[in-house]
Amino acid sequence: MFKINNTNKGVKAFLGGFKAEDLSAKIEACKDGNCSCNCDPQMMQKITSIEVNSEENGASITIDGDVNAQELEPMMRECLL
């Protein structure tokens, strides 16, 4: 399960069946530009913070910055799922 919504400060996503530690490692690789997916460096520059938390059935990601769900969803699907 993958749900993504806009917030007043950016985007919040829920990824069912994933561990926060695994997602954090993938996100760090994208931040560093060392990921194997097609991360957009310009998109990463718009992000001010990324927080990953464990949830009961997966993990949530809160992304603050000048981003929205429509532009982040394709990148997140490719890089994280």
C-alpha positions in Angstrom: 0.0 0.0 0.0 1.3 3.4 -0.9 -0.6 6.6 0.0 0.7 10.2 -0.5 -1.0 13.4 0.4 -0.1 17.1 0.4 0.3 18.9 3.7 0.6 22.6 4.5 4.4 22.2 4.6 5.0 19.6 1.9 4.0 15.9 1.6 3.2 13.0 3.9 3.3 9.4 2.6 2.6 6.0 4.0 4.2 2.8 2.7 2.7 -0.4 3.9 4.9 -3.4 4.5 8.2 -1.4 4.6 10.6 -0.8 7.5 11.6 2.7 8.4 15.3 1.7 8.5 15.1 0.4 4.9 13.4 3.5 3.6 15.8 5.8 5.4 18.8 4.1 3.7 17.2 4.5 0.3 16.4 8.2 1.0 19.9 8.9 2.2 21.3 7.4 -1.1 19.0 9.7 -3.0 20.1 12.7 -1.0 23.7 11.9 -1.7 23.1 11.3 -5.4 24.2 7.7 -5.0 20.8 6.0 -5.7 20.2 3.6 -8.5 16.9 5.2 -9.4 16.1 8.3 -11.4 16.1 10.9 -8.6 15.8 14.4 -9.7 18.6 16.5 -8.0 16.6 19.7 -8.6 13.6 18.1 -6.7 15.9 17.1 -3.9 17.0 20.7 -3.5 13.4 21.8 -2.9 13.2 19.6 0.1 14.1 21.1 3.5 13.6 18.0 5.6 12.6 14.3 5.4 11.4 12.3 8.5 10.8 8.6 8.4 8.8 6.9 11.2 7.8 3.3 11.9 4.1 2.7 11.8 2.1 -0.4 12.8 1.9 -1.8 9.3 4.7 0.0 7.5 6.4 3.4 7.6 5.5 7.0 7.1 7.6 9.7 5.4 7.0 13.4 6.1 8.7 15.6 3.5 8.9 19.4 4.1 9.7 21.8 1.4 8.4 23.4 -1.9 7.1 20.0 -3.2 3.7 18.4 -3.8 2.3 14.9 -4.0 1.8 15.0 -7.7 5.4 15.7 -8.5 6.9 13.5 -5.8 4.7 10.4 -6.3 6.4 9.1 -9.5 9.9 9.5 -8.0 8.9 7.9 -4.7 7.3 4.9 -6.5 10.4 4.3 -8.6 13.0 4.9 -5.8 11.3 3.4 -2.8 8.9 0.6 -3.9 
